[in-house]
Amino acid sequence: MVIMLGLVVLGVLVLVPTVGTYLDQQSRIRALEHSVQLTQDEIDELQTQSDRWDDPAYITTQARERLYYVRPGEVVYLVDNDLSEAEQPREQEDVSDQVEQTRTDWMAQFVRSITAAGGAQTAVAPTEAPAEQETPAP
């Protein structure tokens, strides 16, 4: 009985590292298969882009958009900074790292907004078309 128990313990000690290695290899195989799938998806995307460049219409569109190419006889106007100084978007100011208290009572503004929305009148579309007036013939 002791010999049998010893053989079972010895078998477990021999097989545990082997099973651990097997499970580790299986997880590596799954990771590599996932990597292969991602690479295959990237290859498919690049192939799709390559197929687009075989289309003359796509090439023409890209040349017109990216390089501003035009056909003979076409006139192109490029407007640069057409907005006045006041209308141009401002650069975003740096965010303050200090907490500041607002000077307005947001709850009162919220209540005023709700009451103003509730009291607003809705526009109703006319239900009948106006009748055409007949003009006398000369």
N, C-alpha and C positions, 0 to 999 in steps of 0.2 A: 504494500500500500504506500509506503514511504517512497519507494523507488518510482512508483507511478506518479505520485504527487511531485516528486523531483523532476521527472520528465515533463510534466505539464508546465511547471514553473520555468524550466529551461526552454521549452517551446515558446512560451509567452515572451520571455526575455529575448529570444532570437527573432520572433515575428513582429514585436512592437516597433522597433526601428524601421523594419522593412515596410510596415503599413504606413508609418509616418512619412517615409520617403515616397511611397506610392501616392499618398494624398497630396504631398507637396508638388510632385510632378504633375498631377492632374490639375492643380490650381495654376501651375505655370502654363500648361497646355491651353487651358481656357483663356488665360491672359494673352497668350500669343495668338490664339484664334481671333480674339477680339481685336487685337492689333492688326491682324491681317485683314479683317473685315473693314476697319477704319481706313486702312491703306487702299483697299479695293474701292471703297466709296469715294475716296479722293481721286483715284485714277479715273473712275467713271465721270466725276465732275470735270476733271481736266479734259477728258475725251469729248464731253458735251461742248465745252468751250472751244475745243479745237474744231469740232464739226461746225460750230457757228461761224468760224472764220472762213469756212469754205463757201459760205453764202455771199455773193456779191452785194446784196442789199445790206447785209450786216456790216460789211466792210465800208460801204458808202456812208452808212449811218455813223459808224465810229469815227471816220475821217471828218465828217461834218461836225460832230459834237466835240471831239477831243482836239482836233487840229484846226478847226474852223475853215475847212476847205469848202469852196463853193464851186458851182458849175459856171462855165463861161456865160456871161450875160447877167448873172445874178448880182444883186447889190445887197450887201450885208451891213447893217448898222450895229456897232457894239457901243453900248452906253455904259460908261464907267462913272460911278459916283454921281448919279443923276438926282440924288436927294439933296435937299438943302442941309445945312449944318444942324438945324434944329430937328429935322426928320430922321437923321441918321441914327441907327441904334447905338446906344452908349455901351461902353465896355462895362462888364459886370464889376461892381465894386468888391473889394475883399470882404470876406465874411468875418464878422467880429467874433472874437472868442469870449466876449463878455455878455452876460445875460442882461437884457434891458427890459424894463417894465413898460408896457404900452400905456399911452396916455388917454386912450379911449375906452369907454365901457362897452365891451363887445356884446354883452347881453342886451343892453338897451338898443344897440344897432340891430341886433338880431330880431328883437320884438318889433321894431319899426319896419324892418324889411318884410316880416310876415304880415303885419297889418296893412302895409301898402300893397302887397301882392294880393291880399284878400279883397281889398276895396277896389282893385283895378277893374275896369270894364273891358270885356272882351269884344273884339270886332266881329260882326256877323256879316257874312257874304250875302249879297242880294239874291233873293230866290227867283225873281222873275227878270227876264231881259226886258229892257225898255222897248215899247212898241215903236216901230218906225213910222214916222209921219210922212204922209203922202204930200208931195208938192204938186201944185197945179201946173199943168202943161201950158206953155205960152202959146 
